[in-house]
Amino acid sequence: MGSRILIIQGHPDPQGGRFCHALADAYAESAETAGHEVRRLAVATLSFPWLRSKQEFEEQFPPEVIIAAQKEIQWAECLFIVYPLWMGDIPAILKAFLEQTLRPGFAISGGDKWPRRLLKGRRAHVVVTMGMPAFVYRWFYRAHSLKSLKRNILGICGVSPIRTSLIGAVEDSNPKSRKQWLDRMRVYGGKAI
């Protein structure tokens, strides 16, 4: 029996056609061929308000589009999240989406000393594309925003393990390099990792 995979496309361009979209397509096609169930969620196509206060974050009734996204996350066993690094971080629209969806009562709940992790049993694969070489982001910048996503957002909700793929120098990459990354995503998709 295959895994249930939710692809969260975090590229802010709703038109598609970016390398992030090609990576997600390669992953999805291979996953479906291998017998996994795949659903997609393109954050850039969703219309939702950004949170502006603690009260809004703790609100019990998020917008309908967010409730639908939460149902997709609840359904999934594996989250495949792909986005471009923008100004050293995840794009603002993806961060706003995560703030809206991973709120108290859905992703975490109060505990005595530490919040209860309500998304336990889910794993994730985070793919980040960037203009700089990946080793510069990893070693010089210490992959700070990726660490924050893994530890402070997904990890605190109970998502584990979290696999990562950093794809650097995308704008200068040649067709051979891009094909290698697409082939790698197909391998990951077939294995649902």
Backbone bond lengths (Angstrom), bond angles and torsions (degrees), N, CA, C in turn:
res aa  C-N    CA-C-N  psi(-1)  N-CA   C-N-CA  omega(-1)  CA-C   N-CA-C  phi
1 M - - - 1.456 - - 1.521 109.04 -
2 G 1.306 116.73 134.56 1.453 121.95 -177.22 1.514 113.43 -79.42
3 S 1.302 115.01 171.77 1.460 122.54 178.35 1.526 110.71 -89.18
4 R 1.313 115.74 159.31 1.465 122.71 173.88 1.526 107.22 -98.09
5 I 1.320 116.37 116.67 1.467 122.44 -173.99 1.522 109.80 -116.89
6 L 1.330 115.30 131.33 1.463 120.63 172.34 1.521 107.80 -112.07
7 I 1.323 116.09 120.09 1.460 121.64 176.13 1.526 107.60 -92.18
8 I 1.320 115.79 118.14 1.454 121.82 176.99 1.522 107.68 -103.01
9 Q 1.309 115.41 104.76 1.465 121.64 -179.26 1.522 107.60 -84.07
10 G 1.328 116.66 111.94 1.447 120.92 -175.70 1.508 115.15 -100.22
11 H 1.348 117.33 7.40 1.466 118.29 177.94 1.526 108.62 -70.20
12 P 1.346 117.62 131.50 1.463 119.59 -176.17 1.525 115.83 -72.24
13 D 1.323 118.79 -8.46 1.461 120.83 -179.76 1.530 109.57 -85.21
14 P 1.321 118.95 111.20 1.456 120.71 -177.99 1.532 113.22 -72.10
15 Q 1.329 117.06 -13.11 1.462 120.03 -178.35 1.526 112.73 -74.01
16 G 1.333 117.27 -22.02 1.460 119.76 -178.00 1.515 111.19 80.36
17 G 1.318 115.94 -164.07 1.450 121.25 177.61 1.517 114.73 79.20
18 R 1.302 118.77 7.47 1.465 123.00 178.96 1.527 109.42 -92.84
19 F 1.325 115.50 167.18 1.460 119.21 179.96 1.534 110.87 -63.16
20 C 1.333 117.19 -34.16 1.474 119.86 175.76 1.533 110.61 -57.87
21 H 1.323 116.72 -38.98 1.463 120.42 179.18 1.525 110.97 -68.07
22 A 1.320 116.96 -40.27 1.473 120.67 178.10 1.528 110.73 -64.05
23 L 1.325 117.44 -39.72 1.468 121.35 178.23 1.525 110.64 -62.56
24 A 1.335 116.03 -44.81 1.462 120.44 178.89 1.523 111.31 -64.81
25 D 1.327 117.00 -40.05 1.472 120.75 178.22 1.523 111.39 -62.62
26 A 1.335 116.82 -44.14 1.468 120.47 179.94 1.529 110.46 -62.23
27 Y 1.320 115.95 -43.51 1.470 121.19 178.75 1.526 110.01 -61.80
28 A 1.333 116.78 -48.52 1.465 122.06 -176.69 1.527 112.42 -63.30
29 E 1.325 116.45 -45.85 1.470 119.88 -178.88 1.526 111.19 -59.71
30 S 1.315 116.07 -44.36 1.462 119.93 -179.75 1.527 111.12 -68.11
31 A 1.326 116.72 -40.08 1.464 120.28 179.48 1.528 110.91 -62.74
32 E 1.316 116.67 -43.93 1.463 120.49 179.79 1.526 111.27 -65.63
33 T 1.324 116.37 -40.50 1.467 120.43 177.81 1.519 111.24 -61.42
34 A 1.342 116.19 -34.61 1.467 120.96 -179.52 1.531 112.71 -80.94
35 G 1.332 117.44 -1.54 1.455 120.67 176.08 1.520 115.46 96.50
36 H 1.315 117.39 11.10 1.464 120.43 176.73 1.528 109.57 -86.19
37 E 1.326 116.43 151.16 1.462 121.48 174.73 1.525 108.05 -86.74
38 V 1.307 116.93 130.88 1.466 120.88 -177.45 1.522 109.99 -126.48
39 R 1.316 114.28 130.94 1.458 121.50 171.02 1.522 107.26 -123.82
40 R 1.330 115.43 156.45 1.472 120.19 -177.51 1.526 110.83 -126.66
41 L 1.315 112.94 147.49 1.447 120.30 177.24 1.528 107.18 -138.04
42 A 1.316 117.27 112.53 1.470 121.98 179.99 1.523 108.21 -98.94
43 V 1.311 115.95 105.30 1.466 121.46 -174.39 1.528 111.95 -58.14
44 A 1.318 117.77 -38.43 1.472 121.32 -176.52 1.525 113.18 -64.96
45 T 1.317 118.09 -17.70 1.467 120.95 -179.71 1.529 112.38 -92.75
46 L 1.324 117.30 -4.93 1.463 121.36 -177.95 1.526 110.24 -90.63
47 S 1.312 115.20 145.52 1.464 120.43 176.64 1.524 107.70 -114.33
48 F 1.321 115.99 115.23 1.455 120.92 -179.55 1.530 108.45 -151.69
49 P 1.332 116.42 153.05 1.470 118.99 178.57 1.529 110.33 -77.40
50 W 1.318 115.89 152.24 1.454 120.71 175.31 1.521 108.28 -86.25
51 L 1.304 116.36 145.51 1.460 120.58 179.21 1.524 109.83 -75.02
52 R 1.311 115.39 137.85 1.468 119.85 -177.17 1.523 113.06 -126.05
53 S 1.343 117.50 0.25 1.460 119.60 179.69 1.527 109.85 -155.51
54 K 1.326 115.24 161.89 1.460 121.06 175.85 1.522 109.90 -61.00
55 Q 1.315 116.52 -38.72 1.464 121.35 179.34 1.531 110.68 -58.63
56 E 1.326 117.27 -43.74 1.473 120.45 178.59 1.520 110.71 -65.39
57 F 1.346 117.63 -38.60 1.464 121.54 179.67 1.523 111.11 -63.95
58 E 1.316 116.38 -38.64 1.461 120.81 -177.03 1.523 113.07 -89.35
59 E 1.323 116.46 -1.17 1.464 121.99 178.99 1.530 110.13 -56.56
60 Q 1.305 116.85 139.21 1.461 121.65 -175.77 1.528 113.84 -79.37
61 F 1.333 117.70 -19.85 1.450 119.68 -174.03 1.533 110.91 -122.08
62 P 1.324 116.85 87.18 1.466 118.74 177.28 1.528 110.00 -70.60
63 P 1.330 116.97 167.46 1.472 120.56 178.89 1.537 111.62 -58.36
64 E 1.321 115.54 154.93 1.477 121.46 -177.51 1.527 112.77 -55.03
65 V 1.334 117.52 -40.59 1.456 120.28 -179.04 1.534 110.69 -63.44
66 I 1.316 117.20 -32.36 1.463 121.64 178.18 1.523 110.18 -75.61
67 I 1.320 117.22 -39.22 1.468 120.23 176.05 1.528 109.85 -60.23
68 A 1.331 117.23 -41.44 1.471 121.01 177.55 1.532 110.56 -62.84
69 A 1.327 117.06 -41.35 1.468 120.63 178.03 1.518 110.86 -65.37
70 Q 1.316 117.45 -39.21 1.465 120.54 177.34 1.526 111.14 -61.82
71 K 1.314 117.22 -38.75 1.472 120.84 177.52 1.529 110.44 -62.57
72 E 1.330 116.40 -38.96 1.467 120.14 177.85 1.533 110.61 -65.10
73 I 1.315 116.69 -43.62 1.468 120.80 178.35 1.524 110.14 -64.10
74 Q 1.316 116.80 -41.79 1.470 121.16 178.35 1.527 110.85 -61.34
75 W 1.312 117.19 -37.56 1.463 122.69 -179.70 1.528 111.34 -67.62
76 A 1.301 117.13 -35.29 1.469 122.30 -170.11 1.525 112.88 -74.55
77 E 1.341 113.44 148.32 1.466 121.24 169.16 1.524 109.79 -100.27
78 C 1.330 115.66 -28.51 1.461 122.09 -178.41 1.525 109.01 -129.95
79 L 1.338 115.51 129.86 1.462 121.44 175.38 1.524 107.94 -105.25
80 F 1.316 116.84 122.52 1.467 122.26 176.09 1.519 105.52 -108.18
81 I 1.332 116.63 107.78 1.461 122.42 -174.69 1.524 108.30 -111.22
82 V 1.320 116.51 124.01 1.469 120.71 -178.89 1.523 109.27 -129.15
83 Y 1.345 115.29 134.97 1.462 119.83 -179.88 1.522 110.19 -160.52
84 P 1.343 116.83 159.73 1.465 120.85 174.27 1.531 109.98 -89.10
85 L 1.293 116.45 145.79 1.459 121.19 173.97 1.523 107.69 -74.49
86 W 1.318 116.84 122.85 1.462 121.77 179.29 1.515 108.58 -122.20
87 M 1.307 116.30 122.53 1.456 122.39 -179.10 1.534 111.06 50.52
88 G 1.325 115.84 39.64 1.454 121.61 176.88 1.511 115.18 78.01
89 D 1.330 118.55 11.14 1.457 120.74 -174.34 1.527 110.35 -146.67
90 I 1.334 115.69 179.90 1.455 119.21 174.35 1.528 107.72 -74.45
91 P 1.316 118.67 150.02 1.463 120.38 178.84 1.529 111.23 -58.00
92 A 1.311 116.38 145.86 1.464 122.20 -175.58 1.522 112.27 -56.24
93 I 1.328 117.78 -38.21 1.466 119.27 -177.61 1.528 111.16 -67.74
94 L 1.325 117.69 -35.13 1.461 120.54 177.12 1.527 110.10 -68.68
95 K 1.321 117.03 -41.86 1.476 120.52 177.71 1.522 110.00 -61.86
96 A 1.331 117.23 -43.86 1.464 120.76 178.61 1.529 110.99 -61.91
97 F 1.328 116.49 -39.00 1.465 120.87 177.90 1.525 110.72 -63.44
98 L 1.326 116.69 -45.19 1.467 120.06 179.75 1.529 111.02 -63.93
99 E 1.325 116.82 -39.32 1.461 119.97 176.82 1.528 111.16 -61.76
100 Q 1.318 116.55 -40.79 1.463 120.62 -179.83 1.530 111.96 -69.03
101 T 1.325 116.83 -43.64 1.470 118.96 -173.39 1.525 113.43 -81.86
102 L 1.308 117.91 -40.36 1.469 120.75 -172.63 1.525 111.14 -92.19
103 R 1.289 115.49 54.34 1.450 121.52 -175.19 1.535 111.56 -96.78
104 P 1.338 116.95 166.75 1.468 120.41 178.44 1.527 111.47 -56.11
105 G 1.309 114.80 141.55 1.457 121.07 -178.18 1.513 112.65 93.68
106 F 1.321 116.72 -23.30 1.461 120.65 176.16 1.522 111.22 -109.76
107 A 1.311 117.91 -53.48 1.457 121.86 -175.40 1.525 112.97 -101.10
108 I 1.323 116.34 -30.80 1.462 121.68 178.78 1.521 108.50 -140.08
109 S 1.327 115.50 159.32 1.465 119.83 172.07 1.516 107.62 -145.23
110 G 1.302 115.30 161.79 1.459 120.28 -176.56 1.518 112.38 -59.06
111 G 1.296 114.93 144.50 1.457 122.36 175.19 1.509 108.19 -135.12
112 D 1.332 117.29 175.73 1.463 119.76 -179.58 1.522 111.53 -61.55
113 K 1.342 116.33 -52.05 1.464 120.20 -178.47 1.518 112.35 -123.19
114 W 1.296 116.98 -21.43 1.460 122.48 -175.05 1.519 107.80 -140.65
115 P 1.328 118.57 141.61 1.474 118.65 -179.13 1.530 112.21 -63.96
116 R 1.322 115.75 144.80 1.467 120.24 174.24 1.515 108.07 -72.90
117 R 1.313 115.74 137.12 1.465 122.76 -176.61 1.526 109.33 -93.55
118 L 1.309 116.34 105.89 1.463 121.09 -171.63 1.528 114.07 -87.14
119 L 1.323 118.47 -6.12 1.472 120.55 179.23 1.527 111.98 -106.42
120 K 1.320 116.53 21.86 1.469 120.31 176.62 1.524 109.23 -58.00
121 G 1.316 115.14 148.81 1.458 120.28 -179.76 1.517 113.04 94.50
122 R 1.328 116.28 -5.13 1.468 120.08 176.64 1.519 109.36 -106.52
123 R 1.313 115.31 147.06 1.458 121.45 175.54 1.522 107.83 -118.24
124 A 1.316 116.13 167.26 1.461 119.13 -178.79 1.514 110.89 -142.99
125 H 1.314 115.00 154.11 1.457 123.67 170.00 1.518 105.63 -128.77
126 V 1.323 115.76 118.19 1.456 121.74 -178.83 1.527 108.49 -106.82
127 V 1.325 116.15 123.81 1.461 122.22 179.31 1.521 107.95 -114.34
128 V 1.332 116.05 124.65 1.456 121.49 -178.00 1.527 109.10 -121.94
129 T 1.327 116.30 124.05 1.464 120.53 174.01 1.523 107.64 -99.62
130 M 1.330 116.03 153.78 1.468 119.34 -178.54 1.512 110.86 -158.09
131 G 1.321 115.90 159.74 1.453 121.60 178.07 1.515 112.38 -78.38
132 M 1.320 117.79 -34.51 1.470 120.68 -179.92 1.525 109.75 -78.77
133 P 1.322 117.58 161.39 1.461 119.62 173.84 1.531 110.18 -61.15
134 A 1.311 117.22 140.10 1.465 121.45 -176.58 1.526 111.76 -59.59
135 F 1.335 117.97 -36.02 1.466 119.10 -178.28 1.528 111.04 -66.52
136 V 1.339 117.47 -29.90 1.473 120.07 177.30 1.529 109.10 -66.99
137 Y 1.321 116.28 -44.70 1.468 119.97 178.34 1.527 110.49 -62.63
138 R 1.322 116.60 -44.32 1.465 120.64 -176.83 1.527 112.03 -69.35
139 W 1.338 117.70 -46.31 1.462 120.22 -171.40 1.522 113.52 -94.21
140 F 1.314 119.02 -42.10 1.460 120.10 -178.73 1.527 110.95 -79.92
141 Y 1.335 116.60 -48.03 1.460 120.87 -179.39 1.530 112.47 -89.99
142 R 1.311 115.96 -5.35 1.469 123.09 177.84 1.534 113.51 59.79
143 A 1.328 115.62 25.29 1.475 122.12 177.32 1.532 110.79 47.61
144 H 1.329 115.94 42.79 1.458 121.49 -172.24 1.529 114.27 -56.55
145 S 1.307 118.19 -44.51 1.472 118.85 -177.51 1.530 111.22 -72.39
146 L 1.313 117.51 -33.59 1.464 120.41 176.52 1.526 110.07 -67.40
147 K 1.322 116.77 -41.37 1.469 119.75 176.83 1.524 110.69 -60.49
148 S 1.321 116.20 -40.52 1.461 120.11 178.82 1.529 110.80 -63.85
149 L 1.318 117.08 -43.62 1.466 120.60 177.89 1.528 110.83 -60.45
150 K 1.326 115.74 -45.35 1.467 119.87 -177.64 1.530 111.79 -67.25
151 R 1.320 116.41 -49.20 1.464 120.72 -172.96 1.530 112.73 -83.97
152 N 1.330 116.12 -50.43 1.461 120.60 -169.12 1.517 114.42 -89.14
153 I 1.318 117.46 -14.80 1.469 119.05 -179.52 1.532 109.72 -115.34
154 L 1.312 117.89 -66.04 1.461 119.87 -177.83 1.525 112.59 -71.66
155 G 1.324 116.02 -45.88 1.464 120.42 -177.08 1.513 113.24 -61.86
156 I 1.317 117.06 -41.79 1.470 120.50 -178.55 1.526 110.87 -65.23
157 C 1.339 116.41 -22.25 1.471 121.25 178.38 1.527 112.08 -87.11
158 G 1.340 116.61 -9.21 1.459 120.23 178.68 1.510 114.99 102.39
159 V 1.326 118.38 0.90 1.463 120.94 179.52 1.535 108.61 -70.91
160 S 1.322 115.57 122.28 1.461 120.68 -178.43 1.522 108.78 -168.93
161 P 1.324 118.18 140.60 1.458 129.13 -0.38 1.533 111.20 -77.50
162 I 1.324 114.28 163.70 1.460 121.30 178.52 1.523 108.51 -122.21
163 R 1.323 116.03 111.53 1.469 122.56 177.33 1.522 108.13 -90.74
164 T 1.324 117.27 148.19 1.467 119.94 178.27 1.522 110.85 -131.18
165 S 1.322 115.15 148.85 1.459 123.11 172.52 1.521 107.59 -133.10
166 L 1.324 116.50 120.84 1.460 122.06 177.68 1.517 108.68 -105.07
167 I 1.316 116.86 124.02 1.458 122.03 -177.70 1.523 107.89 -117.14
168 G 1.316 115.93 103.52 1.448 120.77 -174.76 1.514 114.22 -97.29
169 A 1.329 114.49 168.40 1.462 123.80 177.43 1.526 111.86 51.21
170 V 1.323 116.69 40.84 1.467 121.67 -175.57 1.522 111.79 -62.00
171 E 1.321 116.81 -41.78 1.462 119.17 -176.37 1.525 112.43 -65.96
172 D 1.317 117.03 -26.62 1.463 121.48 179.78 1.522 113.13 -99.25
173 S 1.333 117.00 3.30 1.466 119.46 -175.05 1.526 111.15 -74.00
174 N 1.314 114.98 152.00 1.464 121.03 178.85 1.528 109.57 -98.15
175 P 1.312 118.28 167.93 1.462 120.99 -179.07 1.535 113.57 -56.80
176 K 1.320 117.10 -35.24 1.473 119.81 -180.00 1.526 110.60 -64.65
177 S 1.316 116.63 -44.89 1.466 121.18 179.60 1.524 110.74 -63.71
178 R 1.324 116.71 -43.46 1.465 119.59 178.76 1.528 111.47 -64.04
179 K 1.322 116.78 -39.06 1.462 119.98 177.61 1.519 110.90 -62.84
180 Q 1.325 117.41 -38.83 1.463 120.48 178.61 1.527 110.68 -61.65
181 W 1.331 115.94 -41.71 1.461 118.42 178.75 1.530 111.33 -69.06
182 L 1.313 117.65 -39.24 1.467 120.15 177.40 1.523 110.57 -63.09
183 D 1.334 116.41 -41.12 1.471 120.47 177.55 1.531 110.82 -63.33
184 R 1.322 115.87 -38.67 1.470 119.92 178.56 1.529 110.10 -64.33
185 M 1.332 117.05 -40.37 1.468 120.22 178.24 1.526 110.87 -64.92
186 R 1.330 116.17 -34.54 1.479 119.10 176.62 1.509 111.01 -64.50
187 V 1.309 117.88 -39.45 1.476 121.20 177.16 1.532 109.31 -62.94
188 Y 1.341 116.31 -47.17 1.461 119.95 -179.65 1.538 110.66 -62.13
189 G 1.330 116.73 -42.05 1.457 120.19 179.76 1.509 112.56 -62.47
190 G 1.320 116.88 -42.39 1.463 120.61 178.90 1.520 112.49 -61.25
191 K 1.341 115.54 -32.78 1.463 121.04 -179.52 1.533 112.18 -93.10
192 A 1.321 116.81 -4.39 1.471 122.86 -177.32 1.532 111.34 56.18
193 I 1.348 114.35 46.22 1.467 119.10 176.73 1.514 109.69 -122.47
